[in-house]
């Protein structure tokens, strides 16, 4: 492993317990070994930097992370030899910031003892992401996974040409706004046990679900356009999705609510100002689950177990 050296002693983030040394990275860099930022360090990647990883090298951060590009000098972070390069931020002491950055060809994290199936992971680490592009991951279940995080915000960002899920939010609180998702292999945005606002997003060419809420998630969604999705909006396992100004076009299934896991229960969808067009099935609502579309209660489907026709059986894709 390569442990980064501290930068200028004038650049120190003070804490009541200890000082944080900053590590400054700029220009064109190639990392052939892991870059590890310990809990007493804060990594700053400067505007205009071009960061390449190869030979299964990863960025692993336990301290702080600032990838702060500018509009005219974005930061590029990529893998250049099709090996497994990933970014993991774990129990970070400071909130991470990613601005004006482009990610390419990242993959799931692999070592001899553990595989983390996301290309970029924030675990118990607050993060703000703005004006950032997530492109063409090599492999993994998710491009971006945010787990057990008190506060996150993803704004003005683009997710494109992604093999599986674009974003997976697990047991976290935050907001996704002004983002677009195009050509996503599985789910565009997948939530488990989370409380999130989704505002002003465009979701197109989705292999499975455009928006999926599970395990007691609570979503408020508004100003959402969904086109060419296998499934538009899905609420399952005691989740609730409330929203307005939703448009779903040219898709297989519009709205579905059901119970997937035995330990949970039925779900709810309540959408106002909903417009749907050219769908094979507008509503697929399981008994005991509830769906209101423009204040009208939608009748339950005759199918007793909706999960039995989803997940690659008749619609959507198989769960891994």
Buried (B, 14 or more C-beta within 10 A) or exposed (E): EEEBEBBEEEBBBEEEEEEBBBBBBBEEEEBEEBBBBEBBBBBBBBBBBBBBBBBBBBBBBBBBBBBBBEEEEBBBBBBEEEBBBBBBBBEBBBBBBBBBBBBBBBBBBBEEEEEBBBBBBBBBBBBBBBBBBBBBBBBBBBBBBBBBBEEBBBBBBBBBBBBBBBBBBBBBBBBBBBBBBBBBBBBBBBBBBBBBBBBBBBBBBBBBBBBBBBBBBBBBBBBBBBBBBBBBBBBBBBBBBBBBBBBBBEBBBBBBBBBBEEEBBBBBBBBBEBEBEEBEBBBBBBBEBBBBBEEEEBEBBEBEEBBEBBBEEEBBBEEE
